[in-house]
Amino acid sequence: QVQLVESGGGLVQPGGSLRLSCAASGTLFWLYTVGWYRQAPGKQRDMVASITGAGNTIYADSVKGRFAISRDNAKNVVYLQMDSLKPEDTAVYYCNLLSPSGTDFWGQGTQVTVGS
């Protein structure tokens, strides 16, 4: 049974930084592509960044140059470093694990609020 636990969300002022963590258990973590998604109230859930087991990354245009995704396969953890945060980054952020067979798993989400 795959379990994902996100942490690191919170309230931050515009221009500030947060680092989200996604800890996985119960899986061959290094085989999975891991993605961070976000969903603002009334909007669809969108991909923010993803990283393959080999470390290849992709980012949404809206976060390029501000966010960085990384992983530590020894610890079964993926991080999302978020810098220069904007109010429009406010959302619930979700971690997603995608297996090579196409099965995916979601975490419970962590709230990020950017405001003064």
C-alpha positions as CSV (number, residue, x, y, z in Angstrom):
1,Q,0.0,0.0,0.0
2,V,1.5,3.3,-1.2
3,Q,1.2,6.1,1.3
4,L,2.2,9.7,0.6
5,V,2.5,12.4,3.2
6,E,3.0,16.1,2.2
7,S,4.3,18.7,4.5
8,G,5.8,22.2,4.5
9,G,2.8,24.3,3.5
10,G,1.8,27.5,5.3
11,L,1.3,31.2,5.1
12,V,4.0,33.3,3.5
13,Q,4.3,36.9,2.3
14,P,4.7,37.7,-1.4
15,G,8.3,37.2,-2.4
16,G,8.9,34.6,0.3
17,S,9.8,31.0,0.1
18,L,8.5,27.6,1.2
19,R,9.8,24.1,0.8
20,L,7.3,21.3,0.4
21,S,8.1,17.7,1.1
22,C,6.4,14.5,-0.1
23,A,7.4,11.4,1.8
24,A,6.5,8.0,0.3
25,S,6.3,4.6,1.8
26,G,5.3,1.2,0.6
27,T,6.8,1.3,-2.9
28,L,9.8,1.1,-5.1
29,F,10.1,4.8,-5.0
30,W,13.0,5.2,-7.4
31,L,10.9,3.8,-10.2
32,Y,8.2,6.4,-9.9
33,T,7.8,9.7,-11.6
34,V,6.7,12.2,-8.9
35,G,4.8,15.3,-9.5
36,W,3.5,18.3,-7.6
37,Y,0.1,19.6,-8.6
38,R,-1.9,22.4,-7.2
39,Q,-5.6,23.3,-7.0
40,A,-6.9,26.7,-6.2
41,P,-10.6,27.2,-5.1
42,G,-12.9,26.9,-8.1
43,K,-10.1,25.8,-10.4
44,Q,-8.9,22.6,-11.9
45,R,-5.9,20.7,-10.5
46,D,-2.8,21.6,-12.6
47,M,0.7,20.1,-12.7
48,V,3.4,22.4,-11.3
49,A,6.5,20.3,-11.6
50,S,7.5,16.7,-12.0
51,I,10.6,14.6,-11.8
52,T,11.4,11.1,-13.1
53,G,13.3,8.4,-11.3
54,A,16.3,9.4,-13.3
55,G,16.0,13.1,-12.2
56,N,14.6,14.6,-15.4
57,T,12.3,17.5,-14.6
58,I,9.6,19.6,-16.2
59,Y,7.8,22.7,-14.9
60,A,4.7,24.6,-15.6
61,D,5.5,27.9,-17.4
62,S,4.0,29.9,-14.5
63,V,6.7,28.6,-12.0
64,K,9.8,28.3,-14.2
65,G,12.7,30.0,-12.6
66,R,11.0,30.2,-9.2
67,F,10.3,26.6,-8.2
68,A,12.7,23.7,-8.1
69,I,11.8,20.0,-7.7
70,S,14.2,17.5,-6.4
71,R,14.3,14.0,-5.0
72,D,16.2,11.9,-2.5
73,N,15.6,8.3,-3.4
74,A,17.5,7.1,-0.4
75,K,15.0,8.8,1.8
76,N,11.9,8.3,-0.4
77,V,11.3,12.0,-0.4
78,V,10.6,14.6,-3.1
79,Y,10.9,18.3,-2.4
80,L,9.4,21.4,-4.1
81,Q,11.4,24.5,-3.3
82,M,9.2,27.5,-4.0
83,D,10.9,31.0,-4.2
84,S,9.6,34.4,-5.1
85,L,6.1,33.3,-4.2
86,K,3.1,35.3,-5.6
87,P,-0.5,35.5,-4.4
88,E,-1.5,33.5,-7.5
89,D,0.5,30.6,-6.1
90,T,-2.0,30.2,-3.4
91,A,-3.5,26.7,-3.6
92,V,-3.6,23.2,-2.1
93,Y,-0.5,21.4,-3.3
94,Y,-0.7,17.7,-3.9
95,C,2.0,15.1,-4.4
96,N,1.4,12.4,-7.1
97,L,3.3,9.2,-7.7
98,L,3.0,7.6,-11.1
99,S,4.2,4.0,-11.5
100,P,5.8,2.7,-14.8
101,S,2.5,0.8,-15.3
102,G,0.4,3.9,-15.1
103,T,-1.0,3.5,-11.7
104,D,-0.9,6.7,-9.7
105,F,-1.3,7.7,-6.1
106,W,-2.2,11.0,-4.4
107,G,-1.3,12.6,-1.1
108,Q,-3.8,14.4,1.1
109,G,-2.5,17.9,0.1
110,T,-1.0,20.8,1.9
111,Q,-2.2,24.4,1.9
112,V,0.0,27.2,0.6
113,T,-1.2,30.7,1.1
114,V,0.7,33.7,-0.2
115,G,-0.5,36.9,1.3
116,S,0.3,39.7,3.7
